[in-house]
Amino acid sequence: MVEFYVPGESWIHRADPRVKFALVAVSIPGLLILQHPLVLAGALLVLNLLYTSAGLPATKIWRVVRTILPVSLLMMALRAIFYPLGPEVLTVGPLHLTVGGLAQGAALGLRLLAMALSIFLWLFTTQSQGIVRGMVKLGLPYPWGLSVGLALRFIPTLRESYETITQAQRARGLDLEGTGGLRRARVLLPGFVALMVSSFRTSENLARALEARAFGARGVRRSYLADIAFRPLDWVYLLLIALVAAALLFLHFRLGFGADPLRLLP
């Protein structure tokens, strides 16, 4: 079955899923409080280095960037146009582009890309069963962890099903060349209907499989084929994440590092 996970033997792959979840839990708030574009660009560089050290192919990074880039550019433009700050750079009719507005827009766009890359680093290097076990070990109920794992597992599967349906319809004469807007949506409507039917069948089969395994039964002690446990190296990773987070918080709230979109330090 298709999923996000990319097999590998890197140190990130071998790390406990809870360590990678902690990295995401720390990086997201850190990216939200940082406002300077250069600092966020540095965070993107660090994430790219992590992707490289994990042995993930460049196509994975490009797919994430290609998916998030349109939204990132749109948010960047809206921020620069509607939230002017500082001296003006360019005036076009009622629109006033300023240095601060452009810096804020660039920071917002880079932040969205960095947040997406940090989340997908966790997904690309962690198997779905590891995600479920990690969440359960953190105290979440097992049905919650299983729901997240199934959702992450079936999103790529639905995309694969849609591509298969589209290719089958093209083999039967469906022409998508030169179509766009409402006409393209109208042409693709039968494919969406077939996808919905396939999704309902998959959901029904999944429900039967879970029921056959007594999912949700009370008083049942579950066993696991592959459990997870912290290694000494995982504690080192957690300590490094905590130290980096503490240093970032100190630099930001005490020294103002990255708090201003125009200056690294006040």
C-alpha distance (Angstrom), angle and dihedral (degrees) to the residues before:
residue distance angle dihedral
M1 . . .
V2 3.77 . .
E3 3.81 116.0 .
F4 3.78 141.1 155.3
Y5 3.80 94.8 -100.4
V6 3.81 117.2 108.3
P7 3.83 111.6 -159.5
G8 3.77 115.0 -122.0
E9 3.79 145.9 138.6
S10 3.80 99.8 -134.3
W11 3.80 124.0 131.0
I12 3.80 89.5 -102.8
H13 3.80 91.4 53.4
R14 3.81 90.6 50.2
A15 3.79 94.0 47.6
D16 3.79 117.5 104.1
P17 3.84 113.0 -93.6
R18 3.79 89.2 -122.9
V19 3.81 90.2 59.1
K20 3.79 91.1 54.7
F21 3.79 90.7 45.1
A22 3.81 88.6 52.5
L23 3.81 89.1 51.7
V24 3.82 90.0 54.4
A25 3.81 92.2 43.9
V26 3.81 90.2 53.7
S27 3.80 98.7 39.6
I28 3.82 96.8 51.6
P29 3.85 96.2 58.0
G30 3.81 89.6 39.6
L31 3.79 91.4 54.8
L32 3.80 90.7 47.0
I33 3.80 94.7 56.2
L34 3.81 95.9 45.0
Q35 3.79 114.0 90.4
H36 3.80 106.7 171.7
P37 3.84 115.2 97.4
L38 3.82 93.7 -142.6
V39 3.80 92.1 54.8
L40 3.80 91.0 49.6
A41 3.80 90.3 46.6
G42 3.80 87.1 53.6
A43 3.81 89.2 52.4
L44 3.82 89.0 52.8
L45 3.80 89.5 51.4
V46 3.82 91.2 51.7
L47 3.81 90.5 49.5
N48 3.80 91.0 50.7
L49 3.80 89.1 51.6
L50 3.81 89.3 51.7
Y51 3.81 90.2 50.4
T52 3.80 89.6 50.5
S53 3.81 93.3 47.6
A54 3.81 89.1 50.3
G55 3.81 89.7 55.8
L56 3.80 92.3 -122.3
P57 3.80 113.8 159.9
A58 3.80 118.7 -108.7
T59 3.80 88.7 -120.3
K60 3.81 89.0 69.0
I61 3.80 91.6 55.7
W62 3.80 90.8 45.8
R63 3.81 92.7 51.2
V64 3.79 91.2 53.4
V65 3.82 92.1 45.6
R66 3.80 92.4 45.6
T67 3.81 91.2 52.3
I68 3.81 96.2 46.6
L69 3.81 99.1 34.3
P70 3.87 98.1 81.7
V71 3.81 91.8 51.7
S72 3.79 90.4 43.1
L73 3.81 93.0 52.2
L74 3.81 91.6 45.9
M75 3.80 93.1 51.1
M76 3.79 89.6 45.1
A77 3.81 92.0 54.2
L78 3.81 94.6 44.8
R79 3.79 91.6 49.4
A80 3.79 92.9 48.9
I81 3.82 93.1 47.8
F82 3.79 103.2 41.9
Y83 3.81 100.5 34.1
P84 3.82 106.7 50.5
L85 3.78 117.0 -177.8
G86 3.79 130.9 175.5
P87 3.80 129.5 -6.4
E88 3.80 119.2 -5.8
V89 3.79 120.8 -106.2
L90 3.79 101.8 179.0
T91 3.81 136.1 4.3
V92 3.81 121.2 -159.3
G93 3.79 110.7 175.5
P94 3.79 108.4 -62.6
L95 3.81 92.2 -9.9
H96 3.79 118.4 97.2
L97 3.79 119.0 -170.1
T98 3.78 114.1 -160.8
V99 3.78 135.2 -175.2
G100 3.78 92.2 -114.0
G101 3.80 93.0 45.9
L102 3.79 92.0 52.0
A103 3.81 90.6 47.0
Q104 3.81 91.5 50.0
G105 3.81 90.8 47.5
A106 3.80 92.3 49.5
A107 3.81 90.3 48.5
L108 3.81 91.5 51.0
G109 3.79 93.5 49.0
L110 3.80 93.4 47.1
R111 3.81 90.3 46.2
L112 3.81 92.8 56.2
L113 3.80 91.6 49.6
A114 3.81 92.7 47.8
M115 3.81 92.8 48.4
A116 3.80 91.5 50.4
L117 3.80 92.7 48.0
S118 3.81 92.3 49.0
I119 3.81 92.2 52.2
F120 3.79 94.3 45.5
L121 3.81 91.1 48.3
W122 3.80 86.0 63.5
L123 3.82 92.5 46.1
F124 3.81 95.9 45.0
T125 3.80 93.7 51.8
T126 3.83 101.0 38.7
Q127 3.78 126.9 71.0
S128 3.78 117.1 -131.0
Q129 3.81 92.9 -112.9
G130 3.80 88.8 52.2
I131 3.81 90.3 53.4
V132 3.81 90.6 51.1
R133 3.80 94.0 47.2
G134 3.80 91.5 45.3
M135 3.79 92.3 53.8
V136 3.79 92.1 46.5
K137 3.82 90.8 49.1
L138 3.81 88.1 52.4
G139 3.80 89.5 58.6
L140 3.79 103.5 -95.9
P141 3.83 116.9 136.5
Y142 3.78 113.1 -97.4
P143 3.86 94.3 -117.8
W144 3.81 89.3 57.2
G145 3.77 93.1 51.4
L146 3.79 91.7 45.0
S147 3.82 91.1 50.3
V148 3.80 91.1 53.3
G149 3.80 91.5 46.5
L150 3.80 93.0 49.4
A151 3.80 92.1 46.9
L152 3.80 92.1 51.7
R153 3.78 90.7 45.9
F154 3.81 97.2 48.5
I155 3.82 99.7 43.5
P156 3.82 92.0 75.4
T157 3.80 89.2 39.3
L158 3.80 91.7 57.3
R159 3.79 89.8 49.2
E160 3.80 90.2 51.1
S161 3.81 90.0 49.3
Y162 3.80 91.2 50.9
E163 3.81 91.6 50.5
T164 3.80 90.2 49.7
I165 3.80 91.5 49.9
T166 3.81 91.8 47.8
Q167 3.81 92.3 49.7
A168 3.80 90.3 49.2
Q169 3.80 90.8 51.7
R170 3.81 91.4 47.8
A171 3.79 88.7 52.9
R172 3.82 86.4 55.9
G173 3.81 93.4 52.7
L174 3.81 105.3 -82.6
D175 3.81 108.8 155.6
L176 3.81 116.7 -157.2
E177 3.80 97.6 163.7
G178 3.77 113.6 119.3
T179 3.79 94.8 4.2
G180 3.76 123.7 127.1
G181 3.77 144.7 152.5
L182 3.79 117.6 12.4
R183 3.80 93.6 -10.0
R184 3.80 91.4 57.7
A185 3.81 91.0 47.5
R186 3.81 89.4 50.3
V187 3.80 91.3 50.2
L188 3.80 92.1 48.3
L189 3.82 94.4 46.6
P190 3.85 94.6 95.2
G191 3.78 88.5 52.9
F192 3.80 91.2 53.8
V193 3.80 90.2 49.3
A194 3.81 90.7 52.1
L195 3.80 89.4 47.1
M196 3.80 91.2 53.0
V197 3.81 91.0 50.1
S198 3.81 90.3 49.3
S199 3.82 90.4 47.9
F200 3.80 92.3 52.2
R201 3.80 90.6 49.8
T202 3.80 91.0 49.2
S203 3.80 90.8 49.0
E204 3.78 91.5 50.1
N205 3.81 92.6 49.5
L206 3.79 90.3 47.4
A207 3.81 91.8 50.3
R208 3.81 90.4 51.0
A209 3.79 91.6 48.6
L210 3.81 91.8 50.9
E211 3.79 91.8 46.3
A212 3.81 90.7 50.2
R213 3.81 87.6 55.6
A214 3.83 91.6 50.5
F215 3.77 93.1 -113.8
G216 3.80 109.9 -175.4
A217 3.80 94.7 18.4
R218 3.78 114.8 143.9
G219 3.78 122.9 -122.3
V220 3.80 94.2 21.8
R221 3.79 119.2 133.9
R222 3.79 108.6 -144.9
S223 3.79 124.2 -142.5
Y224 3.79 126.2 -155.6
L225 3.77 130.0 -143.2
A226 3.80 93.2 -150.8
D227 3.79 118.4 20.6
I228 3.80 125.7 -174.1
A229 3.79 130.2 -130.1
F230 3.79 135.1 177.4
R231 3.79 116.9 -101.8
P232 3.82 122.9 -156.6
L233 3.80 88.3 -105.2
D234 3.82 90.7 56.0
W235 3.80 89.7 58.2
V236 3.81 88.0 52.4
Y237 3.80 90.0 52.5
L238 3.80 90.7 49.9
L239 3.79 90.9 49.6
L240 3.81 91.5 50.9
I241 3.82 91.2 49.2
A242 3.82 90.4 49.8
L243 3.81 92.2 48.4
V244 3.81 93.2 49.2
A245 3.81 90.9 47.3
A246 3.81 92.1 49.2
A247 3.81 91.9 48.1
L248 3.79 91.1 49.3
L249 3.80 92.5 49.6
F250 3.80 91.2 48.6
L251 3.81 93.6 48.9
H252 3.79 92.3 45.5
F253 3.80 102.5 44.5
R254 3.80 99.7 31.3
L255 3.80 101.9 34.1
G256 3.79 101.0 22.5
F257 3.81 94.5 -120.8
G258 3.80 110.1 176.7
A259 3.81 93.4 -6.5
D260 3.82 94.2 115.6
P261 3.81 120.1 59.3
L262 3.82 90.5 -144.9
R263 3.82 102.1 41.6
L264 3.79 132.6 41.8
L265 3.80 91.0 -149.4
P266 3.83 127.9 18.6
